[in-house]
Amino acid sequence: MKKNYWIIVAILVLVIGGWLAWPRQKEMNKNKVAVVEEEQNEKDDGELTPEEVIARLSEESEVNGEMSVEIVSPGGDKFAQSQARMYKAEVSNQPTNTRIECSWKFYLNQYDTEELYEEMKPMGGGNGCAFTETFIKNRGKLRVEVAVKALNTLSKEEMTEAKAERNYVVE
C-alpha cells in the first residue's frame, strides 16, 4: 500500500509541475518565434528575388577589352608519346554573365604531312578549360589549337571567340 501511495504522490507532483510550467513554456516559445522572424527579416534585406536574379543574368554581357586565350600546359616543347599530359588553356577578359566552351584540335605531322589526329570538347569552367589525356601514341610534330567561345549564360548566344595555337615535338 505504501508503494502505491508514493507512486500516486509522484504522479500528482508531475501533473502539478507540468500544469505550472506550461504557461511559461508557451511564453518562451512565443519569444523564440519572434526572434527567428526578426532574424529572417534581417537576412531578407540583402537577398535577391528570383526576378532580380533573372534580370541581372539577362543583362547584356560586358566585354572589358578583347577576350584572349593562351595554352599554358603542357609546358616545354617536347614530351614522350603515350605520356599523360594535362592540356590547359587560360582565358583573359572573359565577358561577364558568360560561360566558356572549348574546342581542341590536335594535328600530328608524322610523315611530312600534317593530319588532324584528334578533336576534344571538354567542358570549360572558371577562366579556362583543361583535361588530362594519353591519346598521343605516335611520334612527330604536334600542333595544338584551342578555340574558346564565350556563351551568354541564359540565351546560350555566342558573345565572342578567341583562338590559340602551340607546337610540340612528340618523341
QUIJOLIN-V265468 format. One record per residue. N is the residue number from 1. RES is the residue in one letter. SS is DSSP state (~ for helix, > for strand, _ for the rest). Layout:
# QUIJOLIN-V265468
N&RES&SS, N&RES&SS
This chain:
# QUIJOLIN-V265468
1&M&_, 2&K&~, 3&K&~, 4&N&~, 5&Y&~, 6&W&~, 7&I&~, 8&I&~, 9&V&~, 10&A&~, 11&I&~, 12&L&~, 13&V&~, 14&L&~, 15&V&~, 16&I&~, 17&G&~, 18&G&~, 19&W&~, 20&L&~, 21&A&~, 22&W&~, 23&P&~, 24&R&~, 25&Q&~, 26&K&~, 27&E&~, 28&M&~, 29&N&~, 30&K&~, 31&N&~, 32&K&~, 33&V&~, 34&A&~, 35&V&~, 36&V&~, 37&E&~, 38&E&~, 39&E&~, 40&Q&~, 41&N&~, 42&E&~, 43&K&~, 44&D&~, 45&D&_, 46&G&_, 47&E&_, 48&L&_, 49&T&_, 50&P&~, 51&E&~, 52&E&~, 53&V&~, 54&I&~, 55&A&~, 56&R&~, 57&L&~, 58&S&~, 59&E&_, 60&E&_, 61&S&_, 62&E&_, 63&V&_, 64&N&_, 65&G&_, 66&E&_, 67&M&_, 68&S&>, 69&V&>, 70&E&>, 71&I&>, 72&V&>, 73&S&>, 74&P&_, 75&G&_, 76&G&_, 77&D&_, 78&K&>, 79&F&>, 80&A&_, 81&Q&_, 82&S&_, 83&Q&_, 84&A&_, 85&R&>, 86&M&>, 87&Y&>, 88&K&>, 89&A&>, 90&E&>, 91&V&>, 92&S&>, 93&N&_, 94&Q&_, 95&P&_, 96&T&_, 97&N&_, 98&T&>, 99&R&>, 100&I&>, 101&E&>, 102&C&>, 103&S&>, 104&W&>, 105&K&>, 106&F&>, 107&Y&>, 108&L&>, 109&N&>, 110&Q&_, 111&Y&_, 112&D&_, 113&T&_, 114&E&>, 115&E&>, 116&L&>, 117&Y&>, 118&E&>, 119&E&>, 120&M&>, 121&K&_, 122&P&_, 123&M&>, 124&G&_, 125&G&>, 126&G&_, 127&N&_, 128&G&>, 129&C&>, 130&A&>, 131&F&>, 132&T&>, 133&E&>, 134&T&_, 135&F&_, 136&I&_, 137&K&_, 138&N&_, 139&R&_, 140&G&>, 141&K&>, 142&L&>, 143&R&>, 144&V&>, 145&E&>, 146&V&>, 147&A&>, 148&V&>, 149&K&>, 150&A&>, 151&L&>, 152&N&>, 153&T&_, 154&L&_, 155&S&_, 156&K&_, 157&E&_, 158&E&>, 159&M&>, 160&T&>, 161&E&>, 162&A&>, 163&K&>, 164&A&>, 165&E&>, 166&R&>, 167&N&>, 168&Y&>, 169&V&>, 170&V&>, 171&E&_
